[in-house]
Amino acid sequence: MPIIESAKKQLRQNQKRKSRNDHFRSLYREARVAFEKAIKIKDVEAAKSIFTNLKDKDGKNTKSGLQSIIDKLVKKNIIHANNGARKKAKFVKMLKAIS
């Protein structure tokens, strides 16, 4: 455990940042898994809706789409911009393959 006050503060900041980053990573993971399941069963409409927006029965947006989540990860410096672009390109390629 840190002894110096500045090190204690740094530890608190790191814990808060890790918590925030883990939250956004889990959102990405959930959307990616749902997208890949839709791709695996070749459900084009579900894959498109997951990639752009997740909607409920009433047609309202419930969650951000996979593309939006990747953009948020890039904006918050959780992943590098090129990494985000590569991921989006890969998912679009997967979507076009089943279309």
Order of alpha helices (4+ residues) and beta strands (2+ residues): alpha-alpha-beta-beta-alpha-alpha
